[in-house]
Amino acid sequence: MREAGIAPGDVFAEVLPQSKVDVVKGPQAEGRSVPMAGDGVNDAAAPAQADLGRLAMGTGTDAAIEAGHLTLVRGNLRAADAIRLARRTLGTIRSHLFRAFAYNVGALPLAAAGLLNPMITGAATAFSSVFVVGDSLRLRTFRAG
């Protein structure tokens, strides 16, 4: 069963157990990544086929929750705060990479040319590490809602 016209972001609910794997394979045949979330009732094959499987619903069976890579506390995919947290985490990582790249592009040539005191570059490197850890700790303040 290959669905015609499946768009990214489409959600399929209440699919019969025998059709779940086919619903996952359709977009995969088009080269797209497919996640699968389920409550553990008749959900064994589809998560194994999915690119990102085992998103367990907190309202599902204990076996599904235990086996899940990620457990959604609510039984509603649209209410998942995990996506917001993942996006914030990715933004933090990108920010750290940009700052590290800018620091290295700016400071390394100056240090190699002897225009920067080694004590200053050492302190800047240490401060950079402290900044990354402190900035990452801000993710702990994430509140669902």
N, C-alpha and C positions, 0 to 999 in steps of 0.2 A: 504494500500500500504506500505509494509515493504520493504525497500531498502536493498538488499544484498550487503555486502561489503562496507558499509559506514564507513569511517575512521575518527578519530578525526581530526578536522581541515578542513573537507570537507565543501564547501559552495554550497548551492543550490540557484540559482537565476532564476527569471522568472518562478516560479512554479504557476500553475493554482490555483485559490482560493480554490477550493474544495479539492485540494491535500496538501495544506499547513499544516494542522493539522496532516495528515498521515506522512508527512516528519519529523515532530517534534516527533511523537510517536515512530517511528522506532528505533532511538538510545536510547530513554528513556526505551524501552522494554529491551534493553541490559544493562540497569543500568547506562547509561551515562547522564550527564547534557547537556542540549541543550539550547543555546540562540536563540533568534529570533529578527531579525531587519526588519523593514518595513517602508514604506512611508505612511501608513494609508489608502491606497486604497485596499479594500477587505482583510484587515489584522486583523479583530476583534478576531477571534477564535484562531489563531495560537499563538499570544503572550500570551494569557491566558493559553494555554497548555504548553508553554515553561517554563523551569526552570528559565531562565533569560529573561524576556520579556520586551517589550516596549523599545527597542533600536530604537529611532526614527531617521529617516533620515532628515537632515536639508532641503533637497530638497523636502520633502513630504508635506502632508497636515498640516494645522495649528492645527487641532485636534490631529493628531499623535504627533506632536512636544510638544503640551501642556500636553498630557497624558504620554509621555515617561519618563522613569526613567533616561535615558541618551540620549542626542541628539547629533548625529554625525553631525558636521557642514557640512561636505562634503557628497555627496551622495555615497561615495565609502567606503565599509567596510575595505578594505585593507589599506586605507590611514588613518585609525582611530588612532589618537595619544592617545586616552583614554587608550588603552591597555598599551602603554609605560609608561604613567603616573601612572597607577594602579600598574605596576610592580615596578616602582621606589618607590612608596608609600609603597608597601609591603616590599621591601628591607630595607627601613628606619625603619619600624616597627620591622622587625626581628633584625636589628642592635640594636635598643633600648632594645628589650627583652634580647638579648645576653649580653649587657653591664650591665643591671640591674641584671641578673642572676649571672654574674661574680662578681659584686660588693657584692651581698648578700652572695654568697658562700665564698668570701674572707673576707669580713669585719665583718659579723655577728659573726662568731666564735671568732675572735680576740676581738671584743667588749664584748662578753659574758664572755670571759676569763679575762677581765679587762686589756688587753694589748693595747687597743686603748683609747685615751682620748675621753670622750663624746663630747667635743667641736669639735674634728676633725671629728667624725662620723656625727655630725649634719651639719657641713660645707660640708662634702662630699655628704650628702643627698640633701642639697640645691643646690649644684653645679650640681648634677645629674639631677635635675629638670630643671635647667637653660639650661643644655646641650641638653636635650630632646627637649625643646621648640626651641632653636636655630637651632638644626639640622633639626627639622621639618619645620622650616621656609625656609630652602633651597629648599623645594618643590615649593615654589612660583616662583623660577627662571626657572621652567620648560618652555621650549619653544617648541611649536609644529613644526614639520618640518622634 
